[in-house]
Amino acid sequence: MRGLKDTLTLVGILMLGLGVLLHLANYPRGGQHHEEIHTVVWEAEQEEDLPEHGADTDAEAGQHSEELPQAAGEEETMTREEEKELEQLAMAEAESEGEEGLWLVMSVVMNRVADPQWPDNIHDVIHQSGVTKKGKRVYQFSVMSNGRFERSKPSKSSSKALERIKAGDIAVGIVGFERDGSDVLEKWFRYAFTYKHHKFYTKK
C-alpha cells in the first residue's frame, strides 16, 4: 500500500513539472513582444498617411462629442529646436484640425517621451524609425519620409497648442493615432476616441 502511495506521489510531481515546462515554452522571449508591436506600428503608420486637405469646421465628420482627456501637469522644459520640431510634426499631421487637433498630436509625442517603451526626448521620438520584415526603413510618423514634415510651418494655432503643452496641459495617456476609418492599431493599443480625421489610442 505504501509503495502505491509513493508511486502516485511521484506521478503527481512529474505532471506538475511537465506543466511548468510547457508554460515556459509558450512564454514570449524578452523583447520579442515590443519588437513586434513597433514593427506593426511602423508599417501601419506608413500606410495610413493622411492626404493634404483644406481647413474644416468643428462640426465636420469624425469629431468626438465627449470632452477630451486633459491633465494639468508640470511645466515642460524644451529647447527651441524641440519646440520647432513639435510644431512641425503637429502641422504636418493635423494642419486642418485646429488648435485641439494639433494639441492632441503633440500630446502623443509627449506621452511617448514619458514612457520607457519609446525614446526619452522629443527629437528621437519624432525621428524614430525601424526596418520592416521586407527590409524597408519606415518612420513612426510617416510625414517624416514623405516631405510634409520639412514643408510644414508653425501657425497661430500650433503656437497656442505648444504653449498648452509647455504649461503641462497634456492629453492623458494617448500614445498613438491613425486615420479615421482604419483599425490597424487596435490590435496593439486600446481605442480611446476620435477627433476629426484621427483615431487616438492608449496602451492596453
Buried (B, 14 or more C-beta within 10 A) or exposed (E): EEEEEEEEEEEEEEEEEEEEEEEEEEEEEEEEEEEEBBBBBBBBBBEBBBEEEEEBEEEEEBBBEEEBBEEEBEEBEBEEEBBEBBBBBBBBBBBBBBBBBBBBBBBBBBBBBEBEEBBEEBBEBBBBEBEEEEEEEBBBBBBBBEEBBEEBEBBEBBEBBBEBBBEEBBBEBBBBBBBBEEEBBEEBBEEBBBBBBBBBBBBE
